[in-house]
Amino acid sequence: MLTWEYPPRIVGGISRHCEGLAREIAKSGHNVHIVTLEFPGASPYEEVDGVKIHRVPIELGHPDFIVWTLLFNHFMEKKIADISKNEKIDIIHAHDWLVAPASISSKHYLRVPLVSTIHSTEVGRAQGLYNPDSFLIDGFEWWLTYESKRVIVTSYAMKSELEGHFRLPSEKIDVIPNGIDISRYEINVDRNNVKRRFGIDPSERIILFIGRLVPQKGVEYLIMAAPKIFGQHPEARIVIVGDGWVKDNLWNLARSTGYPHKITFLGFLSDQDVIELTISSDVLVIPSIYEPFGIVALEGMAAGVPVVASNVGGLAEIIEHDRTGFLAYRENPDSIAWGVNKILSDFGYAQWLVQNAKKKVREVYSWKAVASRTIEIYEKALKG
Amino acid sequence: MRDRVTQITDEIYLLCILHNVGAIYPERALSIEEISCLASMEKQKVEENLNRLIEKGYAETKTSGETKKYFVTINGMRKVLSIYS
């Protein structure tokens, strides 16, 4: 399995997806090698829960990101060649365009099928192709899907995007949702202590955002909803977890709402801190404008926090409006504020959402089910 | 590279350059002169931006002889990678 991020290198959802999937496939008796990139403090090779993790050093750099990507792919390819000297590789599984060159050349060199999971597309992330890098990335994405025997996506929204944008045949695409390890969220947490640890008064009610601070996440719409939320719920506080290149813009926007003292930016937190903070929150808001899946929705649902999410992509498939969460209109602060206020004002409604959501997560989104379906796809690819 | 995101600031641009050339460990840190050359930016401007990145926890320095060298922290890496995924 090739991925540019694997814990502790965590950029977005791919890292956690690959970890959950690899562990479960290894548990079912398969030999899983992860080929990923180096990360400060992480071992170049280790075996965790039966998964063999190779962290490839990037021996050459280049100021240009695309060239940097091609260089690290070269080192990944060398690592796969080394592994193949001692182990028989049956399948190459690539996660997103960043590992496309190494995955494709390894497929041809080893003469084995390539399966790829497309977690998102450039045209979706950037909401169009507006510069030369975007066109290149779009080309890499198309190339990866073209060379793959099977293409996995995590939602029907994403399947439809690949069929439309890349003209990929429908029969080549399989939809397998993300999974979640619900046991990590079934812990007792002292909510007051957790709040104090992050400088939040125990009497305050937390409206939480977790994610990369990038345009596709739509954090600005949550911040713009602040006056309408705090007008009705002065005891609430918006807490933003994550970092990204638009953080400074978001901070300036928070100041312009008149409520900067009630909007907290916590930056990147460890997995354990995120879990404890989620459990201690009153609402989780996912205001994305583009979200092929939205694993954070599952995390909120598993943690027993009511979710308010945009009615887009995978989120609209995970959340059933008014039953397992609240679906707000896309790019609409009023709609977000309406959902948040309803949940904060009506305890019975909030509990109803939480109970239904937990049940759905338990029944549908286990890593065991995801791994078992992925193995079926591998078998299908091997049969030709 | 600046074409990627038109709103990218000088700070983020320098952080990307440091990251992409591999300055993610103290032993791979780069001097102001080296960064200025890679970024085609005046040394003074480079230094001002790097100081802001250090304040925000996205870069750190190490001293090699009499030369101050700069590298990206783990939080800085996450900031850069957020642009591309």
Interface residues (C-beta under 8 A of the other chain):
Chain A: W4 E5 I10 V11 G12 I14 F39 P40 G41 I58 L60 G61 H62 P63 D64 F65 V67 W68 D96 L98 S120 R125 Y130 N131 P132 D133 S134 I137 R212 L213 V214 D243 G244 W245 V246 K247 D248 N249 G267 F268
Chain B: M1 D3 R4 V5 T6 Q7 I8 T9 I12 C16 I17 N20 V21 G22 A23 I24 Y25 L38 A39 I74 N75 M77 R78 K79 L81 S82 I83 Y84 S85
